[in-house]
Amino acid sequence: MNITQEATEVRDLPYDVFARACPSRGTLEHVTGRWGALTLGALHEGSLRFNELRRRVDGVSEKMLSQTLHALERDGLVRRDAQPTNPPRVDYELTVLGRAVAERLITLIEFVEGRMDDVLEARRRYDETRQDGPSKPA
């Protein structure tokens, strides 16, 4: 038995995100990817239309936001509500499952924002120890 199998048995879960073929891995990627996390965080504030969401998630392209919303909708985290009006109105909101995920993400987001002074200081110290100067942002 390997470590992954042992961890799954200890947690007594039918899924194991550390296993290559586990479907939970894809959902985790959708939730924790840059645009997924920011989209869920923005929708935690309430229902938004596509362009409102795009403005809230500064820097996301229309194509990436569309792909992100499709993935989150497929995973059951976001609901798309198309109104039969002229022009058409489409709102996006979190499902019950999406709200539970977003609440956990918001806790992480608030933690990271609250500790950014520590992170920036750590980066400064790290960069000072490198001979080739400051590292380039990813």
GIRARA-V854544 format. One record per residue. N is the residue number from 1. RES is the residue in one letter. PHI is phi as a letter, one per 20 degrees, with the letter a starting at -180 (999 if undefined). OMEGA is omega in radians with two decimals (* if undefined). Layout:
# GIRARA-V854544
N:RES:PHI:OMEGA + N:RES:PHI:OMEGA
This chain:
# GIRARA-V854544
1:M:999:3.13 + 2:N:e:-3.08 + 3:I:f:-3.14 + 4:T:f:3.12 + 5:Q:f:3.11 + 6:E:f:-3.13 + 7:A:f:3.12 + 8:T:f:-3.14 + 9:E:f:3.13 + 10:V:f:-3.13 + 11:R:f:3.13 + 12:D:l:3.11 + 13:L:d:3.13 + 14:P:f:-3.12 + 15:Y:c:-3.14 + 16:D:c:-3.07 + 17:V:f:3.13 + 18:F:e:3.10 + 19:A:e:-3.04 + 20:R:g:-3.03 + 21:A:e:-3.09 + 22:C:f:-3.13 + 23:P:f:3.12 + 24:S:f:-3.14 + 25:R:f:3.12 + 26:G:f:3.12 + 27:T:f:3.10 + 28:L:f:3.10 + 29:E:f:3.13 + 30:H:f:-3.08 + 31:V:f:-3.01 + 32:T:e:3.06 + 33:G:f:-3.07 + 34:R:g:-3.04 + 35:W:f:3.12 + 36:G:f:-3.13 + 37:A:f:-3.12 + 38:L:f:3.11 + 39:T:f:3.10 + 40:L:f:3.11 + 41:G:f:3.13 + 42:A:f:-3.14 + 43:L:f:3.06 + 44:H:f:3.13 + 45:E:f:3.13 + 46:G:q:-3.14 + 47:S:f:-3.14 + 48:L:c:2.98 + 49:R:f:-3.05 + 50:F:g:-3.08 + 51:N:f:3.04 + 52:E:f:3.13 + 53:L:f:3.13 + 54:R:f:3.09 + 55:R:f:-3.12 + 56:R:f:3.14 + 57:V:e:-3.05 + 58:D:g:3.07 + 59:G:o:-3.13 + 60:V:f:3.09 + 61:S:f:3.11 + 62:E:g:-3.12 + 63:K:f:-3.12 + 64:M:f:3.12 + 65:L:f:3.12 + 66:S:f:3.12 + 67:Q:f:-3.14 + 68:T:f:3.14 + 69:L:f:3.10 + 70:H:f:-3.13 + 71:A:f:-3.13 + 72:L:f:3.08 + 73:E:f:3.12 + 74:R:f:3.12 + 75:D:f:3.10 + 76:G:n:-3.09 + 77:L:e:-3.11 + 78:V:c:3.06 + 79:R:d:3.09 + 80:R:d:-3.11 + 81:D:d:-3.13 + 82:A:e:3.12 + 83:Q:e:-3.14 + 84:P:e:3.14 + 85:T:d:3.09 + 86:N:c:-0.01 + 87:P:f:-3.13 + 88:P:f:3.11 + 89:R:d:3.12 + 90:V:c:3.09 + 91:D:d:3.09 + 92:Y:c:3.10 + 93:E:b:3.12 + 94:L:f:2.96 + 95:T:e:3.08 + 96:V:f:3.11 + 97:L:f:3.13 + 98:G:f:3.11 + 99:R:f:3.13 + 100:A:f:3.11 + 101:V:f:-3.10 + 102:A:f:3.13 + 103:E:f:3.09 + 104:R:f:3.09 + 105:L:f:3.14 + 106:I:f:3.09 + 107:T:g:3.11 + 108:L:f:3.14 + 109:I:g:-3.14 + 110:E:f:3.10 + 111:F:f:-3.13 + 112:V:f:3.13 + 113:E:f:-3.13 + 114:G:f:-3.12 + 115:R:d:-3.09 + 116:M:f:3.08 + 117:D:f:3.10 + 118:D:f:3.14 + 119:V:f:-3.13 + 120:L:f:3.09 + 121:E:f:3.10 + 122:A:f:3.10 + 123:R:f:-3.13 + 124:R:f:3.13 + 125:R:f:3.12 + 126:Y:f:-3.11 + 127:D:f:3.12 + 128:E:f:-3.11 + 129:T:e:-3.13 + 130:R:e:-3.12 + 131:Q:f:-3.06 + 132:D:e:3.05 + 133:G:n:-3.09 + 134:P:f:3.10 + 135:S:f:3.12 + 136:K:e:3.10 + 137:P:f:-3.13 + 138:A:f:*
